[in-house]
Amino acid sequence: MKKVLIITYYWPPAGGSAVYRWLKFTKYLREFGWEPIVYTAENGEYAEFDPENEKDIPSGITILKQPIWEPYQLYKRFIGQKKTEKVNVGFLTEKKKPALAERVSVWIRGNFFIPDARCFWINSSVKYLSNWLAANPIDMVISSGPPHSTHLIAMKLKKRFTLPWIADFRDPWTKIDFYKELHLTWLADKKHHRLEKQVITTADCIVTVGNQIKEEFEALGAKKTVVITNGFDAADRIQETIECDREFTLAHFGTVNKARNPELLWQVLAELVEENKEFAKDLKIKFVGRIDQAVLASIQKYNLESSLIKIDFLPHKEVLKLQKQSQILLLLINQTHNAQGILTGKFFEYLAAERPILGIGPTQGDVADILTQSKAGKMVDFTNHSSLKQTLLSFYADYKASQLSVNPSGIMKYSRYELTRKLAEVMDSLG
């Protein structure tokens, strides 16, 4: 069996969407002739923890860990956060107005910690892994980012050991939606772009989650690019019969930052609540995950607080159960320049839950294409008031008639097993 070293920062007991991609690939790689060896941080600063994820780690695999120093304790002290508080991700703001110290810390992060706050892990990891690889030969190295520091570790190992290297991008680098919010100097911006291009052109293959990111990396000179989306694990699907919520629940799972705030949705829901007393009584807006203050402010602005149910975090198993229970699953796409290429991991779990999906985002793009093909729901444009209102009324009429359901077609190609098969084919072609 061939051996592959997988460098990933996110690994159990971490929770949240970032951990699942490579945990699930690792779970199934042996079935396609590859023995995974995982290198990860011993003491990572994770936004969420979910020890249940450890059940998916294949028995007997080698897991290498090294301590990592991250500046987050300094960051927390600087902005007045307690040591035990979680660091916000994706420019999530849970305060009404971020303090000056918080804004300054963002500038420091972008300009001095390049490519990210895990940059201090690069040299020590290269040294440790070089010593380990000298005694334990492998056939390939794979890095998963962000954080993109993992790619710099892999790039150094490739050059030192002439190994085939796959760089996997769950998100873009300089094209990510919050890149401009880092307030980079021209020198820092230049360095980010230089490192990005170096990684893209040095790797033997770039794997991405969507077509738009693939095209962007091809334009940067990638040797080979392959799209392998995120997906769902068929083994995780809830087999028991789950009764749907009695209320007309619109449920969102995962973080909602300011860029995902669906202002139009709150406006339309407020209109429907005002026009229809029964709708007002039935409506529940359920958020499972962390929510930006701007989203809560919008809900208050449209007097929808009485319909809001907010749950900060749940183990993955409970999340899957609640998804299947919900009347409608909300898919909110960032209102940013790269909106057409955003393809979130939760979308595929939504497909597996087999509940109607209401997407708010570009009606032409990676998510919209899959939603149309699978017949699992509807995508409404950010600004299309009439379409959104009509869609909600149609869903509500079906709900009242106990006929709100979908039967998604062709979704098994997004199962983690089939996606791992595709990954293994790419690996075989290189190694």
VOLUM-672702 format. One record per residue (C-alpha): residue number from 1; x, y, z. Coordinates in steps of 0.1 Angstrom, whole numbers, plus 2048, in hexadecimal, padded with zeros to 3 digits. Last residue first. Layout:
// residues N
 pakol   x   y   z
   NUM   X   Y   Z
...
//
This chain:
// residues 431
 pakol   x   y   z
   431 819 858 7B5
   430 809 872 79F
   429 7ED 85F 78C
   428 7E7 849 7AB
   427 7E1 869 7C0
   426 7C7 876 7A7
   425 7B6 854 7A7
   424 7B7 854 7CD
   423 7A6 875 7CF
   422 78A 869 7B8
   421 785 84A 7CF
   420 786 861 7ED
   419 769 875 7DD
   418 756 855 7D8
   417 75A 84B 7FD
   416 753 86F 80A
   415 731 86E 7F8
   414 72E 889 7DE
   413 729 871 7C1
   412 70C 864 7D6
   411 6F8 884 7CE
   410 6E9 87A 7AD
   409 6C5 883 7B6
   408 6B8 896 7D4
   407 694 88C 7DF
   406 685 8AA 7EE
   405 66A 8B1 808
   404 64F 8CA 814
   403 62F 8B7 80F
   402 61E 8BB 831
   401 604 8D2 821
   400 60F 8EF 838
   399 634 8E7 82F
   398 62C 8E7 80A
   397 61B 909 80D
   396 63A 916 821
   395 652 90A 806
   394 63E 91C 7EC
   393 63C 93B 801
   392 661 93B 807
   391 668 937 7E2
   390 650 953 7D8
   389 661 96A 7F2
   388 683 962 7E6
   387 67A 966 7C1
   386 669 988 7C8
   385 687 996 7DB
   384 6A3 98C 7C3
   383 6C1 99E 7D3
   382 6D7 982 7E0
   381 6CC 96A 7C4
   380 6B6 94C 7CD
   379 6C3 929 7CB
   378 6A8 90D 7CE
   377 6A7 8EA 7DC
   376 6B3 8C7 7D9
   375 6AE 8C2 7B4
   374 6D0 8B2 7B2
   373 6DA 8C3 791
   372 6CC 8E5 79C
   371 6DD 8E4 7BE
   370 6FD 8D9 7AE
   369 6FE 8F6 795
   368 6F3 90F 7AF
   367 70F 905 7C7
   366 72A 909 7AC
   365 71D 929 79D
   364 700 939 78C
   363 6E2 943 7A2
   362 6FB 955 7B8
   361 6F1 955 7DD
   360 6D5 94C 7F4
   359 6CF 926 7F5
   358 6AF 917 802
   357 6B5 8F1 805
   356 698 8D9 809
   355 6A0 8BB 820
   354 6B2 89C 814
   353 6CC 89D 830
   352 6E6 890 817
   351 6E2 8B0 803
   350 6E6 8C5 822
   349 706 8B2 82A
   348 712 8BC 808
   347 70B 8E1 80E
   346 71C 8DF 830
   345 73E 8DD 81F
   344 73A 8FF 80E
   343 73D 905 7E9
   342 747 929 7E3
   341 750 92E 7BE
   340 734 945 7B4
   339 738 95B 7D3
   338 75C 964 7CB
   337 757 98A 7CA
   336 744 989 7EB
   335 720 985 7F8
   334 729 965 80B
   333 711 948 803
   332 6F5 93F 81C
   331 6E6 91C 81A
   330 6C8 919 82F
   329 6B9 8F6 835
   328 693 8F5 835
   327 67B 8E0 84A
   326 697 8D5 862
   325 698 8B2 871
   324 6B2 8A5 859
   323 6C9 8C2 861
   322 6C3 8BD 886
   321 6CE 899 884
   320 6EE 8A2 871
   319 6F6 8BD 88A
   318 6F2 8A5 8A7
   317 70B 88D 898
   316 723 8AA 891
   315 724 8B5 8B6
   314 711 8D5 8BC
   313 71B 8F9 8BE
   312 70D 91C 8C4
   311 6E7 915 8C3
   310 6D1 932 8BA
   309 6AB 930 8B5
   308 69C 94F 8A6
   307 677 954 8A0
   306 672 96D 8BC
   305 690 981 8AF
   304 680 988 88D
   303 679 9AD 892
   302 689 9B7 871
   301 6A5 9CB 882
   300 6AA 9B0 89C
   299 6B1 996 881
   298 6C9 9AF 871
   297 6DB 9B5 891
   296 6DF 990 897
   295 6EF 98D 874
   294 707 9AB 87B
   293 711 99B 89C
   292 720 97E 889
   291 711 95C 890
   290 722 93C 89E
   289 713 91B 897
   288 6F0 90B 896
   287 6D8 926 88B
   286 6B2 91F 88A
   285 699 938 87C
   284 676 92D 887
   283 656 936 875
   282 635 926 87E
   281 625 942 892
   280 630 95D 879
   279 624 948 85C
   278 602 945 86D
   277 600 96B 872
   276 607 971 84C
   275 60F 993 83E
   274 626 9A0 85A
   273 638 97F 85D
   272 63B 97D 837
   271 64A 9A0 836
   270 662 999 852
   269 66D 979 840
   268 673 98D 820
   267 689 9A7 832
   266 69C 98C 846
   265 6A3 979 825
   264 6AF 999 814
   263 6C8 9A0 82F
   262 6D8 97E 82A
   261 6F7 982 840
   260 712 96D 82F
   259 72C 988 82D
   258 727 991 852
   257 730 96E 85E
   256 719 950 861
   255 72B 932 870
   254 71C 910 86B
   253 6F9 901 868
   252 6DB 915 85C
   251 6B7 90B 862
   250 697 919 855
   249 67D 909 86A
   248 658 909 863
   247 64E 8FB 884
   246 645 8D6 88B
   245 669 8CD 885
   244 66D 8AF 86E
   243 66A 88B 87C
   242 68A 877 879
   241 689 852 86F
   240 6A9 842 877
   239 6C5 83F 85E
   238 6D6 860 864
   237 6F2 863 84B
   236 715 860 85B
   235 71F 841 847
   234 716 853 827
   233 731 86C 82E
   232 729 88D 81E
   231 73C 8A2 805
   230 757 8BB 7FE
   229 75F 8C0 7DA
   228 77C 8B0 7C7
   227 786 8C7 7AB
   226 7A7 8BF 79A
   225 7C3 8D6 790
   224 7E4 8CE 77E
   223 804 8E2 778
   222 7F6 901 789
   221 800 921 777
   220 7ED 93D 789
   219 7D1 93C 770
   218 7CC 917 779
   217 7C8 921 79D
   216 7AC 939 795
   215 79B 91F 77F
   214 79C 905 79B
   213 78E 91F 7B3
   212 771 924 79C
   211 76B 8FF 797
   210 767 8F5 7BB
   209 777 8E2 7D8
   208 79B 8E4 7CD
   207 7B8 8CB 7C7
   206 7D8 8D9 7B9
   205 7F0 8C0 7AA
   204 816 8BD 7A7
   203 81A 8DA 7BF
   202 835 8F3 7B5
   201 81F 90B 7A0
   200 803 90F 7BA
   199 81B 911 7D8
   198 831 92C 7C8
   197 813 93F 7BB
   196 804 940 7DF
   195 826 94A 7EE
   194 82A 967 7D5
   193 806 972 7DA
   192 809 973 800
   191 82A 985 7FD
   190 81D 9A0 7E6
   189 800 9A6 7FD
   188 818 9A9 81B
   187 82D 9C3 807
   186 80E 9D6 7FB
   185 802 9D9 81F
   184 7E6 9C2 827
   183 7C5 9CE 836
   182 7BB 9AA 840
   181 797 9B3 836
   180 7A2 9B0 811
   179 7A8 98B 815
   178 785 985 825
   177 775 974 806
   176 792 95D 7FE
   175 7A3 966 7DD
   174 7C6 96A 7EC
   173 7C5 945 7F9
   172 7A6 933 7ED
   171 793 91A 804
   170 794 8F4 808
   169 7B5 8F5 7F5
   168 7C7 8D4 7F2
   167 7EB 8D5 7E7
   166 7F6 8B3 7D9
   165 81B 8AB 7DA
   164 830 890 7C9
   163 850 88D 7DD
   162 872 89A 7D4
   161 87F 896 7F8
   160 88C 8B9 800
   159 877 8CB 7E6
   158 857 8B9 7EF
   157 85E 8BE 814
   156 862 8E4 80F
   155 841 8E5 7FC
   154 82F 8D0 816
   153 838 8E8 832
   152 82E 906 81C
   151 80D 8F5 814
   150 805 8F0 839
   149 80B 916 83F
   148 7ED 91A 829
   147 7D5 917 846
   146 7C1 911 832
   145 7CA 8FA 824
   144 7D0 8D5 820
   143 7F3 8C6 817
   142 7F9 8A5 806
   141 81A 892 805
   140 821 874 7F0
   139 833 852 7EF
   138 841 84F 812
   137 863 846 821
   136 865 842 847
   135 888 847 855
   134 891 867 841
   133 86C 870 842
   132 86C 874 868
   131 88B 88A 868
   130 87C 8A0 84C
   129 85B 8A0 85E
   128 86A 8AF 87D
   127 87E 8C9 86B
   126 862 8D3 853
   125 84A 8D5 871
   124 862 8EC 885
   123 866 902 866
   122 841 906 85F
   121 830 908 881
   120 838 92D 886
   119 822 934 867
   118 803 928 878
   117 7F5 94C 87C
   116 7F2 94E 856
   115 805 953 835
   114 815 967 842
   113 811 972 867
   112 81E 996 865
   111 807 9A9 84D
   110 7E6 996 850
   109 7E8 98E 875
   108 7F4 9B1 87E
   107 7D7 9C1 86B
   106 7BF 9AA 87C
   105 7CE 9B3 89E
   104 7C9 9D8 898
   103 7A4 9D2 891
   102 7A1 9BE 8B2
   101 7B4 9D8 8C6
   100 79D 9F4 8B8
    99 77F 9E1 8C6
    98 767 9CF 8AF
    97 744 9DE 8B1
    96 725 9CB 8B9
    95 73A 9AD 8C4
    94 737 98A 8B5
    93 74B 992 896
    92 754 975 87F
    91 771 97E 869
    90 773 95A 85C
    89 77C 94C 87E
    88 778 959 8A1
    87 790 94D 8BB
    86 780 93A 8D7
    85 780 947 8FB
    84 794 933 915
    83 7B0 94C 916
    82 798 968 91C
    81 796 984 902
    80 7A3 9A7 908
    79 7AD 9AF 8E4
    78 7D3 9AC 8EC
    77 7CF 98F 904
    76 7BC 97C 8EA
    75 7D6 983 8CF
    74 7F3 97A 8E6
    73 7E1 959 8ED
    72 7DA 956 8C7
    71 7FE 959 8BC
    70 801 935 8B2
    69 81D 91D 8BE
    68 818 8FA 8B0
    67 821 8DA 8C2
    66 828 8BC 8AB
    65 812 89F 8A3
    64 816 880 88C
    63 7F9 869 888
    62 801 847 87A
    61 7E2 832 872
    60 7D9 815 889
    59 7B3 818 888
    58 7A5 831 86F
    57 79B 852 87E
    56 775 855 87A
    55 76D 850 89F
    54 783 86D 8A7
    53 768 885 89A
    52 754 87F 8BA
    51 76E 895 8CC
    50 75E 8B4 8BE
    49 771 8D4 8C6
    48 76A 8F6 8B7
    47 77D 916 8AE
    46 79D 902 8AF
    45 7BF 90F 8BB
    44 7D5 8F1 8B4
    43 7E8 8DE 8CF
    42 7F9 8C0 8BF
    41 7F7 8CD 89C
    40 7F3 8B4 87F
    39 806 89B 86A
    38 7F1 87E 85E
    37 7FE 85E 84E
    36 7E5 84F 835
    35 7EB 82C 826
    34 7DF 82D 802
    33 7D1 810 7EE
    32 7AD 81B 7E7
    31 79D 80C 806
    30 7B9 81B 81B
    29 7AE 83E 811
    28 78B 83B 820
    27 78E 84B 843
    26 7AB 861 838
    25 794 872 81F
    24 77A 876 83A
    23 792 886 853
    22 7A0 89B 836
    21 780 8AC 82E
    20 770 8AB 850
    19 787 8C1 864
    18 77F 8E2 854
    17 759 8DF 85A
    16 759 8E3 880
    15 769 8CF 89C
    14 78D 8C9 8A5
    13 793 8A9 8BA
    12 79B 89F 89F
    11 7AF 8AF 883
    10 7B3 8D1 873
     9 7D7 8DB 86D
     8 7DC 8C3 851
     7 7FB 8B4 842
     6 7F2 892 832
     5 810 87B 82C
     4 807 860 813
     3 813 83C 812
     2 80D 822 7F7
     1 800 800 800
//
